[in-house]
């Protein structure tokens, strides 16, 4: 027997309409690269979304199910694209500007984007590959002066595109299970893989993340969205801010610590997000030049990599600002857990509380976690038994876009994260290691296998093994162990960096190299990464 409840689709249009009806007066504030500040209301944004919807359908011929790419920083027009594109039944494909040219070319062709909206400052990145893009019919320039010149074909200016359009538009009926957004993974084990979000998953993720036991956002908050909109839909924040009535502050490319601190002060931001690397920089900048008045910032939500105990303690001790650890993946929309204390922890010492808060935390409602050991059994929740972390839930993918590869999924429908973790009796998950040899530097994944393959293509290199080593700024960074082909050969670190720059972007390239006689190997002839890490830890890797 079915319940007698209305069929009310949970779509991004539902979010937009609610934000306009209840919080039309709340603000979206953008700090542009040229130093200018732009402020307008949710109500203003709502009207521009409808003008955009008319332009997409009438001027650009975008239809239900079409892919529309965005190649842009965090700002008001990018938020409009989130809603305007999905609102007409098309799919908003946010393209990661930090990937290599080869990866970006692959992503655009694989997704079959018909139109790409691109920031003026990012145009040179697309100009390099524009002749290789097979399906793009138009490039729409955002924040570009009228006399802006580019070699991109078939260009339009965003403001010109929507200027003469009506702000009246009837949203089409959309099935909540239809696709609304597309993001690609970082391509750490090969080419990037597409993750296709639905309207329903987007809605449920946003409503859950804003709840008190999760992100804890309300209409009393002003939130700084440091996480890029091209990275897993900015963790869903452009959606949860409209639902919660939180003012949105968008920094565009102003991501240096001093710029972030300036925005925090000027806009009286009390909540923010970002990867640990960002907050480490902000912390050190504040220590060097303490603000004259206490910041309004109450807490910052961290994901991408681990929030260290020392950073949690430093921010609270010196500035009274709380760090909140979260965890997730592109495949989980992305947030799956958050670490907040409960009343049962009140009697613990401060150090014990920090230890719990530094864990990845408990699953959100609508998400399930389990640990599976090497023998295929589900581990007990004892906080000690380690195994692979697996997840399922209302916003976890069931398969990758345009692929029949099911290796990442179990027969009973769980997604295999590749993280080695524990879960304690209270449900707090902690990541201990990784099943794959990946490096996470500044919140971005780097493939050791891809780096090794590229290094061993160098004419003077016989073997190369890459591991992650600790780094104060980036949390982790790659270290390459090199075996030269001939003992008489010589190669400089600078030469290898230049060699790798042809295939990898700057943050992926190792800056540290050691030259050894032989790479340790396992019994089956594989590189023994565990042994390499042990040698490094003991200071013997020289």
N, C-alpha and C positions, 0 to 999 in steps of 0.2 A: 504494500500500500504506500503510495506517495503522499508526502505532505501537501497541504493545500496552501502553498505559498506562491506569490507572483514570480514569474520568470523575469528577473531583473538583472540584465547582463552587467558583470563587473568589468568595465572597460576603462581605458584612459579617458574617454569622453565623460564617463561618470565622475572621474576625479576632477577634470577641468570644470565641469558644470557645478560641482559642489564648491570648489575653491572660489568660483566667481560669485555664487549666490550667497555664501556665508562670509568669505574673506576678501571680497573685491577691493577692499581698502588697504590690504596688506601690501608690502613693497618687494620689488625685485630691484636690487641695486648692483650695478656692474662697474667695476674698476677696469677700464680699458688699458691696453699697453701704452698708449700715448699719455697716460696720466689723467685723462678725463673720467668723470664720474657720471653715470647715467642712472636715473631712478624713475621707475614707473610702477603702477599698481597691478595687482592680479587682474583687476577689471580691464585695464588697458591691454595687458597681455592677452586676455581672453578675446578681445575684439581683433587683435592682430593675428591670433591663431585662426580666426574665421576668415580674415582676409587672405591668409596664407592658404587655407583650404581651398578657397575659390581659385587662387592663382595656380595651385598644384593641379587641380582638375581641369580648369578652363584654358590656362596658358601653356602648361607643360604636359598636359595629357596623361597625368598619373592616374592609374586605375587601382581598384582593389587588388591587393596582393603584390603590387609593384614594389621594388626595392628602391629606396631613396637614401643616398649616403650623406653623412655629415662629416666634415673634416675641420673641426673647430675647437676653440677653447671654451671655457665656461663663461657664458654671457646670456643676456636676455633673449636675443634671437635664437640661440641654440635651444633654450627652453621652449620657445615657440615651435621649433621644429619637432621637438619631442611629441608635442600634442597635435600639431597641425598635420603631420605626416600620418601618424597612427589613427588620427581622428577620421580620416577619409577611407580607412581600411588598407592603407599602404603600410609598409614596414620601414621603420626608422633604423637605418644601419649606421651606427656610430663607429667610425674608422679610427683606429689607434694611430695617432700621428708619430708615435715613437718607434714604430716598427721599421724594418729596413725597406728600401724601395721595392725590392723583390717581393717581400711579404705583402706590402700594400697593393702592389699590382695584382698579386694572386687573389687577395681578399675581394677587391673590387670586381674582378672578372668572375670569381666564383659566386659572388652574391648576385651578380648581374644588375648592378645599380644603373638606373636610367638617368638619374640626375644626382649631382654631388654639390652640396652647399659647402663652400670653403672660405675660411678666414683669409683676408688679404695677406696677412703675415705668413701664412702657410702655403700660399700659391706656388712658390718655387719648388716645394716638395712634390707637388702634383705635375708641374710642368715637365719634370724629368721623365715621367712615365706616361704622360697623356697619350702619346701615339700608340701605346700598347693596350690601352683600355678599350675593350671590345663592345661594351653596351652603353656607355655614357653618352647621352645626347646633349646635355647642357651642363655647364658649370655656373653656379650662382655665387657671386662674390659677396661676402659679408664684411662689413666695416671697411669698405674700400672707397677711396675718394673717386669722384667722377672721372678724373683724368688718370686713373690707375691703368697701367699697361701690363699686359700679360700675353704669353704665347698660347694660353689655353684656348681651345676652339669653343665657339658657341657660348659666349659668356653673357650673363645678365647680372645686374646689381640687385641685391636682395630688396632694398627699399624701393627701387623702381618696379620690381616684380609685384609687390603688394600694394603700391601706392594707390592705384585706381580701382582696387577691388572693394567690393561691398563687405561690410563687417557682419552681414547676415548670411548664415549658412546653416542648413539643416543637416546635422550629422546623420550619416546613413546608419541603418541597423547593422550592428556588428556582433558576431558571435563571440562570446567572451573567450572561447578557446582558439580563436584565430590569432595569428602572429601579430605582434605589435612592435617588437624590437629585435635587432640582431647584433650580436657582438661576437668577435672572434677571440680565441685564446691567443697566447703570445707565441705559439708555434715552437715550443721548447723541445718537442720530440718529433719534429718534422714540420710540415706546413701547418699554419694556423687552422683551427677547427671552428666551425660556426656553431653558435649557441643561439637558438631561436626562442625568444620569450613570447608568451601569450599575454593577451590583455588580462586574463584572470590571474596569472602568476604575478604580473606586475602590480595589480591592485592588492592582492593578498600580501605580497611582500611589503608594500608600502604601509598598509594599515597595521601590520604586525610590528614592523621596525619602529614605528612612532610610539608604540605603547610603553607604559611606565617601566616595565621590567626589561625592556629592550633598549631602544635609543632614547626614549623618554623625551619626546618633543611635543610642544603645545603652542597655542596661539600667543603665549607670552615670550616666545623665543625668537631670537635673531640668529640665523644659522649661516656660517661661512662654509661654502661648498668648495673645499680644496681638492677633493678627489675629482679628477678630470671627467667631464661629461663623455669623453671618448673611452672611458675605462669602466666597463660594466654599468653603463647608464648612470654614472655618478653615484653608484651604490643605491639607486632608487630615490635619492634625495629630492630631485625636482618633482617627484610625485608625492612623497610624504609631506613636503613643505606645504603643498596646496591643501592636502587633507587635514593637516594639523594647524594650518593658519600661521606657520612660522615665516617671518620675513626671510627672504633669500638674499644672501650676499655672494656675488660671483666675482672671482679675482682675475678672470681671463688668464693671461700668461704671467701675471705678477705673483710668482711663487717663491721668490727669494725671501729668506727669513725677515729681513727688514721691511719688505713690502707687505708681508702678511701681518706683521706687528702693527704697521701703520693702519692697515684696514681694520684690524681688531679694535684698535683704539678709536678710530674715526666713526665706525659704525656701531660701536658698543655691542659687539658680537658676544653672545653668552654661550653659544654651542658651536662646535665645528667638527669637521672630520679630516682624515688624512692619514697617509702612511707614516710609520715611525721616523723615517729619514727626515721628513718635513718637520716633525715636532722636535726632533733632536736639534736641528738647525735653529728653530725658533727658541728653544730653551737656552742654547749657548749664546744667542744674540741678546736675549733678555738678561742673562747673567752679566754680559759685558757692558750693557747699557740699560740698567733697570729703569722701567717707566716711572715717571713722577707720581702717577696715581695708580691705584690697583686696577688691573684690567677687569672688564666686565665678564671676561671668559670664565665660565664655571667648569666646563668639562669639554674634552675632545675625544671623539670616537676614533679608534685606530683599527685598521685592518691591513691586509697585504703581507705583513710579516709580524713577528712577535714584538710586543711592547715590553721592553725590559723593565725589571724591577727598579733599576737605578733611575730610569727616566720617570717612572711613576712617582718614586720617592722625591726626586729632585723638583719636579713641577709642584708637588703639593707642599713640600717643605719651604721652598723659596718663594712661591707665588700663589699658593692656595688654589691651584687649578688641578682638577681631577682627570686622570687618564682612564679611559674605558677600553678594554681589549675586546675586539670582535674577531670573528673568523668567517671566511667564506671563499668561494671560487667563482669564476665566470659561470661555471655550470650550475651554480646555486643562486644566481640572480642578484647579488652574490652572497648576501649575509645569511649565515646559518646558525651562528652562536654569538653570545655576548657574555662577558664575565662581570656580573654584578653580585655583590654580597647580599646575603639574606639574614634575617634576624638570628638564625642559628649560629651565625659567625660573630655575633656581638661580643661574646666572651673571649674571643681569640686575641692574641697579642697583635700589635700593629704589623710586625714582620710576617706573622702567619696570615693576616688579612691580605697583605701585599702579594704573598705567594699565590693565594687563590685568585686574586685579581689579575695576576700575570698569566694565568691559564687562559685558554681560548674560550672557556665558559660553557654555559648550558644551551641546549637547543631551544630555538624559538618554538612557540606553538605552531603546529603545521609542519614541523620538521622532526625526523627521527634519526638517531645516530646509533651505530653499533661498531664494535671492534671485532675484527675477524683475525684469528691467529693463523700461523702458517699451515696448520693442519685442517683449516677450513671451519673451525669451530668458533662460535660466538664467545668472546672473552667475557669473564665476569667483570662487573663494575666495581673493581676493587682499587682503582687508581694505580695499580702496579702492573697488571698484565698488559703487555703491549701487542699490537697487531695493526692491521690496516684499517684506517677509518673509512667507514662506508655510510652513506647518507641517502635518505629518500624524503620526499615531501612535496608540498603544494607548489613550490617554485624551483624544483630540481629537475634538470633535463631528463628525458626518457631516451634520447638519442641525439647524435650530432647532426647538423645540417648537411644534407647531400652526401651522406655516407652510410654504408651498411656495416661499418665497423662497430661491433658490440663488445669488444674486449674490455671496455671500461665499465661494463654493467654485469651484475650477477644474474644467474638464472631466475632468481626470485625478485628481480627488479630493483636492486640497490645500485647506486652509483659508487664506484671504487675511486676514492680520492687520491690514492697514492701516498697519503701521509701515514706515518706510523704514530699511533696515539694511544692514550689511556683514557678511561672514563672512571671517575670515582663514584662512591655510593650515592652522592648527592647530584650526580649527572654532570659534573664539571669535566669537560674534555680538555686534554693537554696534548699538543703535538710534540713528539719526541724526536722524530727523524723523518726521513722520506724514503719511500721504497724505490724511487727513481733518483738518479744522480742529477738532480736539479739544484741550481743555485738561485737564491732569492735575494737580489740586491736592490735595496731601496724600494721594496714592494714589487719589483719586476722579476719575472722568471728568466733565468739564463740556462741554456742547455749545455751541460758539460760534454755530452756526446757530440753535439754539433761543432763545438769548439775544437774538440780532439780531432774530428774528421778533417776540419779545415787546416789545422796546424800540421797534420801529417801529410797534407798535400804540398807542404813547403819542400823544396828540393833538398834541403840540408837536414830535414828532420826524419828520424826513423820512427820514434814513438812519442806520443804526447798524452798525458793524463791530467785532467782538470778536476780539482776539488774546490769546495767552498771553505774559506777560512774567515774567522771573525774580523769585522771591521767596525770601528767606533762610529763612523758616520753612516755607512750603508747597511749595517748589521752583518751582512755577508758580502764577500767579494770573491771572484775566481782567482785561483792560483794554478798556474800551468807548470807541470813537471815535464821537462824536455829531454829526450835522448837524441843526440845528434847522430846523423848517418855515419859520419867518419870522425874519429877522434881528433883529427887535425882541423875539422871545420870550426868556424866561429860564426855566431849570429848574435846580433844585439837585440835587446828588448824592444827598442824603437823600431827595428826592422820588422819584428813580428807583429807589433801593434799596427804598423802600416799595412802589413800583409793581410791581417784580419779585417781591417777597415773596409776592404772591398766587399765583404759579405755581411759584416755585422755593424750594428750601430754602436755608438761610443760606449754606452753604459754596459754593453755585453762583452766588451773586449777586456781580457785580463791586463792588468798593469804590472803584475808580479809574476816572475818566472824563476824557476830553479832548474839547473842543468845537472842531470844525474846519468849514471852509467846504464841503468836498466830500470824499467818500471816494474814494481812488484806485481806478481800474477797469482791468480787462484789455481787450483788443481786442474781446472779445465781450460786454462790459458787466458782467462779474462783479466783485465786490469783489476788489481785488488785495491779498491778505493779505501776500504777500511784500514789496510796496512799503510797506505799513503797518509791518511789522516793521523794515524798513530805516530808515524815518523815525524810529521809536522808538529804535533803536540809535544813531542819529546825533543824538539829542536834538532832532529837528525836529518831533516830534508834539506840538504844544502848541495 
